[in-house]
């Protein structure tokens, strides 16, 4: 055997096939990570709520109750699927599937670290906004197909709520895009290498303009967090499924696996909002005082550390979601609408004007901070 002979692989695949297999592996890895994380995030959510109420929460199935979510999963999978007699069976089944699939599709453009992203689109933020807007259709379909007034009213509530707060979220996104000058999520993260968008008030290099911009962006971060609660139907804005008047809202007639798909989709959207808050305002995978990419680590370990930082930030944001659920009383529906249309919408419009003036006149180079890397 000639040791200098060129290595010939056992199976020579076309370049297109290699690319497809690589992307398929990335998709499977992200999906598995998300599903396993959801199991423990759900347990974490219940544990935080229990701790605030001075009780233990799930603690029987597995050590410290760690297997409780998996037990619930198998319970839902093996229960009988019950479809109401008067329901539109096709739409009734398609609704949770649509919510489930759309919740996963959005993660295709989320950057977990340097070059750790399935599709690094130049219009990634628009892609996410479009996918989140489509999510309401699964809820409307589920409420209408159930052929019952309570699910239908819950679906209408959810549609009105999500549309109302998507307007504010859109204007809040514009403030970030004006500062960064790019629609690419990786560019948005890289622009926060030195200072995070949510804490620009600490950037004294542009004193005193940093005070105005910092205050505006800090307020935008808070508004984005509150709008994310409303967008995902989380307490105190869980009016579409309020126990006091609509029981479980659009999910009333669902059981077994279809109900599980709705719940997975809902929690995936919550985690997505945690990830978006991290990307837009908390620096993504960047640490406050240390540049991970300049530590001299192997590229693999650099990506691993970056993913870990991003993952921890998502958990921290989810903790905030859980705490709000535990300590803030539920809003009335008129209060929810008033907050969205009379407070958040005008405030976000003023913020767009202020940031636009800053970018155009006070910091004309701000829109080119990402150019060239």
Buried (B, 14 or more C-beta within 10 A) or exposed (E): EEEEEEEEEEEEEEEEEEEEEEEEEBBEEBEEBBEEBBBBBBBBBBBBBBBEEEEEBBBEBBEBBBBBBBBBBEEBEEEEEEBBEEBBEEBBBBBBBBBBEBBBBBBBBBBBBBEBBBBBBEBBBBBBBEBBBBBBBBBBBBBBBBBBEBBBBBBBBBBBBBEBBBBBBBBBBBBBBBBBBBBBBBBBBBBBBEBBBBBBBEBEEBEEBBBBBBBBBBBBBEBBBBBBBBBBBBBBBBBBBBEEEBEBBBBBBBBBBBBBBBBBBBBBBBBBBBBBBBBBBBBBBBBEEEEBBEEEBEEEEBBBBBBBBBBEBBBEBBBBBBBBBBEEEBBEBEEBBEBBBEEBBEBBBEBBEBBEEBBEEEBEEBBEBBEEE
